[in-house]
């Protein structure tokens, strides 16, 4: 095993039982961090009845976690490289556990919002740290690929599991239980982490660039906010301006990283062949995944009329294929199949999933579930390979920064997927809804069903049927766009990843020194 205080892995070392046990310990908090994205789906009615938040406060209860997490990923990844990934991971676990207790026993909306923000801080430390520690523990490329495949599967499955878990807990306990379920895993990590996990850091990190922290947050948060609101609210001026402001700060952030002596994110990372394509292709994969989820979740509830709990349970079925996809792709690469072909095959598979969605009608449960499953399998194939490629081609001392860039890109990709494909679907829906219906019915399927419920007899049924057909038409149009995008990504992967290999332990790159970062 790697020496707990070393900064680079032992040459040629194979991970043993201890490392695989440590990976299991890492997976539990990772699962909970991903579940927290969706864990409030069923808890929010009880929270609203108990804390009586305003409409704005309720939105912040939902969104503050994801916003803080996305805004701090790059900062925490770089911080872990400097102070030690295990140290930052344990700090994050303590913060996450403490915030879980605060959230569970919050007696006001303001307190719950603050607790969710602290959960976001903890999540931002946990996600890049776990991936960077995997890079340290698993120095053999084959073993690392398997470990990263498990990481990808847990992340994807956790988001789907979160809504179901919250439904079960709220049904039998009070709403605070959806937060207290985090505690056992965090306590286990705090106890076993110092024993099982190696400490690692960049041996020559340079000074921490404080100015880059607000610049990174000012770049990420306005863009995420703007593109997150566009699907539901439309291309309003304030959202477009928010995106543009974020892009201006993004340009300033990039300039800072290129000119600072000790940048938060070293530009030298992009000199490693394969790293830049990995970030871009991972972003496109996230675009495809969350862009489809925008439609399939609404389809199950509003088109098929499933309850929230039924829809969440049905949505678990497509994740079965996720558990198979990443290990199979890792095996193919290990057996000598060109990674470019595996990744392009993953994109083509995902495009086939979108292709199935183009065939869906208003009563196509199994077809939609099959499409979602095939899509998820293809996307996880891509994402697991891109994570492995990115971590294998960057200096081990910068693994935290590299993983945080991948995850920040995934956040952008997911938000863009919902914004772009959601806008396509909404445009088609509004075009297909019968003329003369009330404004609420013309804007969204949910609004149409609410209006239909107030109309007498056949009139209400006709409006509901027309709205469901319009939404399905919109989903089909968005799916066509998804097919085109993912087939284009397959071609891009073939072109950019050809003959790109991950170096093994022998000759593994060292950390980027501050003077190299600005060279």
ZIQUIBEL-V641332 format. One record per helix or strand of 2 or more residues. SS is the DSSP state (H for helix, E for strand). FROM is the first residue (numbers start at 1). TO is the last residue. If there is no record, write none. Layout:
ss = {SS:SS}
from = {FROM:FROM}
to = {TO:TO}
//
This chain:
ss = {H:H:H:H:H:H:H:H:H:H:H:H:H:H:H:H:H:H:H:H:H}
from = {17:44:55:85:109:141:177:183:210:237:267:275:308:322:339:365:396:439:445:457:514}
to = {35:51:83:104:137:172:180:196:233:259:271:303:320:334:357:393:432:443:454:497:517}
//
